[in-house]
Amino acid sequence: MPAADTEVAQCYLDNSWWCGQYWQDYRPELVDATVEHLWITVVSVLVGFAVAVPLALLARRSPRVESLVVGGTTIVYTIPSLALFSLLLPFTGLSPTTVIIGLALYSLTILVRNVLAGLRAVPDAVRESAVGVGYGRVRLLTRVELPLALPVMMAGLRVAMVSTVALATIGSIVAYGGLGNLLLRAVGNQFKAQIFAASLLCVALAIALDLVLVVVQRLLTPWTRHAR
């Protein structure tokens, strides 16, 4: 048996949390799982954000509509993932679509609230000034309200992204959980080195995505830097 295989075998026999040779020998598997985890997370949050914005615009029309929208997204968030994925399976099958739709629905409870909060944070005086110089409803929204609401919206996006990194592991129940697939297999055979590797990569991915969104926010909202 090659020395590398012997070391990995010894790591498994010792059942230690850290196995350097495991990271080397299983690097392709770790990279593939991380890439899958990354794109499922990003696509899910972007889909959720694309749905959250119109829902928030609808919700702010009246307190009653807001209660329905916010209450509805909160109810969805309380549905166990196994039950939600089971409801989606007849329509989407065992595919990444099932996971993406489920995670996008879970992200709505965070994103809708933050988009609403961001829009409400826009001063009435600014809206009135924009209307006074001839801004219509669409131009007011796209040129004034959404840009000024962006810092609060980005804060919600960051929370949703980090939480979705954790929730994406649940996709392993339909074989599309990224790093969750490694966790599921490792928990089954109690391979601590693989559990630690997958968990560490999840944490690193969450931190990296959060930092990327911080940079994006700073680029999109330069006036917030000048205000400090």
Phi, psi and omega in degrees: 000132178302154182301320181298316179295324179296319181293318178296317179299321179293321176301318181293319180294320178287338181055045180274155181287329181248128177219099183300322181293330177300317180299325180284311185288331182252021181302314179302320179294319179294318179296314180299317180294321180293318179297317178297317179298318181297309185288327176296317180296309183296313180297318181298315182291320179295320175296315178299319180294320179297330178276325185294322183298307178296327177295319179293320178296323177290319185293329185282358180291326180201153179301326182293315179295321178299317179298319180294315183291308181295318178297320180295316180292328178292320178297318179300320182294334182277349180288127178302144184301321180298318179291318181295315179295325178295325177291329181277334186305318180299336183261326186247344179070187178279082185216166176299335180301322179300314181292316183297315179296316180298314180292323177297319178295320179295326182288342185298325183297329177278313188291318181298316180298319182286325176295318177299314180297321179295317179295323180286339180283348178290123182299139178300326180297325179291317178299314182297322178295319180295317177296323181296331179264011171103011179288131174276181185297315182292315180294323177298318181293310187282330186260340184238299189293307182297317177299318180288333179277351187302317180302316179291321178296319179293326176298317177294322179297321178295316179296316180297320181295314181294317180292328180289330175302318179288316182292334182298334179297335180295337179300349179297340180289343173242020174073013178230065181244010180059239179295339177297329177297318178295319179298317183297315180293320183291322178295324180298320180254007177060037178275097187296324181299321179286322176300314181295317181297312181294320179294317180297320179293325176298315180296315180298321180294318179298316180295317181297316180294322178296318179295322177298317180292327176298316179296316179299317179299318180294325179288324183276340182233065182297334181294335180290332178286321181291334184284346184271000000 
